[in-house]
């Protein structure tokens, strides 16, 4: 529901739209994303849109534990909408999971990063 596969320059990318969601919807989208990653063959390239969203401590707790557990399944992660406190939270997530998610200013920049080999 919140996750879709997209193609960009020949790469299959899992797109998760957190933009404008409530905390409950964001957690549901996150759990759905992890189930898709877990079930996917090989490694996954992730793209998350956090524009106009608020990240809760419950969301971060789930993201960190599942992110660390599934780090072997993640090839690359690019995010947009990472501003203010979300930048600090992302730094903590990256330090904890050891599988960095990269913030970008635009969707175009994020997709270009994900499409590179």
C-alpha positions in Angstrom: 0.0 0.0 0.0 2.8 2.5 0.9 5.5 0.7 -1.0 6.0 0.4 -4.7 8.6 -1.0 -7.0 9.8 1.6 -9.6 12.4 1.4 -12.4 15.0 4.1 -12.9 17.8 3.8 -15.5 17.5 0.0 -15.5 17.5 -0.4 -11.7 14.6 -1.8 -9.6 14.0 0.4 -6.6 11.7 0.0 -3.7 9.9 3.4 -3.2 8.3 4.1 0.2 6.2 7.2 0.6 6.2 8.5 4.2 5.3 12.0 3.1 2.2 13.4 4.8 1.5 10.2 6.8 0.4 9.9 10.4 2.7 8.2 12.9 0.5 5.1 12.7 0.6 5.0 8.9 4.4 5.6 8.9 5.0 2.6 11.2 2.7 0.5 9.0 4.6 1.6 5.9 7.9 0.8 7.6 6.9 -2.7 8.6 5.5 -3.3 5.1 8.8 -2.1 3.7 10.8 -4.5 5.8 8.6 -7.5 4.9 9.1 -6.7 1.2 12.9 -6.4 1.7 12.9 -9.7 3.6 11.0 -11.5 0.9 13.0 -10.1 -2.0 15.7 -12.1 -3.7 19.1 -10.5 -3.6 19.8 -7.0 -2.3 17.4 -4.1 -2.5 17.8 -0.5 -3.4 15.5 1.7 -1.2 14.1 5.2 -1.8 12.2 6.9 1.0 10.3 10.2 0.8 10.0 11.8 4.2 8.9 15.2 3.0 6.3 16.8 5.3 6.5 14.0 7.8 7.3 13.7 11.5 9.4 10.8 12.8 8.5 9.5 16.2 10.7 7.6 18.7 8.6 4.4 18.1 9.3 4.7 14.3 13.0 5.1 14.9 13.1 2.2 17.3 11.5 -0.1 14.8 13.7 1.3 11.9 16.9 0.8 13.9 16.2 -2.8 15.0 14.9 -3.9 11.6 17.5 -1.9 9.7 20.3 -3.6 11.6 18.8 -7.0 11.2 18.2 -6.6 7.4 21.4 -4.7 6.6 22.7 -7.6 4.6 19.7 -7.3 2.3 20.1 -3.5 1.6 22.3 -2.4 -1.3 21.7 1.3 -1.1 19.2 3.7 0.5 18.4 7.2 -0.5 16.1 9.6 1.3 14.5 12.9 0.6 12.8 15.3 3.0 15.4 14.9 5.7 15.5 18.2 7.4 15.8 19.5 11.0 15.6 16.9 13.7 15.3 14.2 11.0 19.0 14.8 10.1 20.1 14.1 13.7 17.9 11.0 13.8 19.3 9.8 10.5 22.9 10.1 11.9 21.9 7.9 14.8 20.3 5.4 12.5 23.3 5.2 10.3 25.7 4.8 13.3 23.5 2.0 14.7 22.8 0.0 11.6 26.3 0.4 10.0 24.4 0.6 6.6 24.1 4.3 5.8 21.0 5.9 4.3 22.0 8.9 2.2 19.9 12.1 2.3 19.4 14.1 -0.8 17.7 17.5 -1.6 15.7 16.2 -4.6 14.2 13.1 -5.9 16.3 13.4 -9.1 19.5 13.3 -7.0 18.3 10.4 -4.9 17.3 8.3 -7.9 20.6 9.1 -9.8 22.5 7.8 -6.7 20.4 4.6 -6.6 20.8 4.0 -10.3 24.6 4.0 -10.2 26.3 0.7 -10.0 
